[in-house]
Amino acid sequence: MENTEKQCPYCAEVIKKEAVICKHCGHDLQTGQPSDSLRLENRPVVEIVKPAKAASTISDGVKLGCGMFIILPIIIVVIIIVIIAIAMAGAGA
């Protein structure tokens, strides 16, 4: 324990020497009574709000990656078929 600290007489936790209320047990060190300021029912309610999930983008490789492995080869095959068809039509003319 440092020179700037003392032990709470109610919960035996180390607190600052200048402390008026123990941050661990909530006792008022001057009166010995539990402090109302640290009771749960007197604390403000804080609601934790999770941020909304962003829409899927191309950089979302896990979700779009699987679909792209199916769609991309189909597009390539269609392009190759169109190129072959154009080449054959031009060669037959």
DAWOQUI-V696096 format. One record per residue. RES is the residue in three letters. PHI is phi in whole degrees, 0 to 359 (NA if undefined). PSI is psi in degrees with one decimal (999 if undefined). NEAR is the number of other C-alpha atoms within 8 Angstrom. Layout:
# DAWOQUI-V696096
{{RES:PHI:PSI:NEAR} {RES:PHI:PSI:NEAR}}
This chain:
# DAWOQUI-V696096
{{MET:NA:133.3:5} {GLU:277:172.7:5} {ASN:293:-21.0:5} {THR:265:7.9:6} {GLU:235:158.0:10} {LYS:217:173.2:11} {GLN:257:133.6:8} {CYS:293:129.8:11} {PRO:287:-9.4:5} {TYR:258:-35.8:6} {CYS:237:-5.4:7} {ALA:68:14.6:7} {GLU:277:153.1:7} {VAL:279:128.6:9} {ILE:228:169.9:11} {LYS:291:148.5:8} {LYS:297:-32.8:7} {GLU:276:-1.4:4} {ALA:298:139.5:8} {VAL:258:-32.8:7} {ILE:235:134.1:9} {CYS:289:127.9:12} {LYS:286:-12.1:6} {HIS:266:-48.6:6} {CYS:253:-15.7:8} {GLY:85:6.6:12} {HIS:286:139.8:11} {ASP:283:118.6:12} {LEU:286:-14.9:11} {GLN:273:-39.5:5} {THR:259:-21.0:5} {GLY:83:-0.8:7} {GLN:269:149.1:7} {PRO:299:136.4:8} {SER:280:137.5:10} {ASP:287:-23.0:6} {SER:289:-20.8:7} {LEU:257:-0.5:8} {ARG:288:144.8:9} {LEU:299:-37.0:5} {GLU:290:-16.8:4} {ASN:264:-5.7:8} {ARG:277:145.4:8} {PRO:292:146.1:4} {VAL:276:127.1:4} {VAL:248:121.6:4} {GLU:265:127.0:4} {ILE:268:120.1:4} {VAL:250:122.8:4} {LYS:279:138.7:4} {PRO:294:147.5:4} {ALA:294:143.5:4} {LYS:285:134.0:4} {ALA:290:153.3:4} {ALA:295:151.3:4} {SER:298:141.0:7} {THR:234:175.9:6} {ILE:297:-30.9:6} {SER:287:-9.8:4} {ASP:278:80.1:9} {GLY:296:-27.9:8} {VAL:289:-45.2:6} {LYS:279:-46.0:8} {LEU:277:-21.5:11} {GLY:299:-42.2:9} {CYS:295:-41.7:9} {GLY:292:-34.8:8} {MET:291:-27.6:8} {PHE:290:-19.3:8} {ILE:265:-47.0:8} {ILE:287:-44.1:8} {LEU:300:-46.7:8} {PRO:298:-36.3:8} {ILE:296:-43.1:8} {ILE:297:-42.4:8} {ILE:296:-44.2:8} {VAL:298:-43.4:8} {VAL:297:-42.4:8} {ILE:297:-42.0:8} {ILE:296:-42.6:8} {ILE:298:-41.8:8} {VAL:295:-41.7:8} {ILE:296:-43.4:8} {ILE:296:-41.7:8} {ALA:297:-41.8:8} {ILE:294:-41.1:8} {ALA:295:-41.1:8} {MET:291:-36.6:8} {ALA:292:-36.2:8} {GLY:287:-31.8:7} {ALA:284:-29.8:6} {GLY:280:-16.3:5} {ALA:279:999:4}}
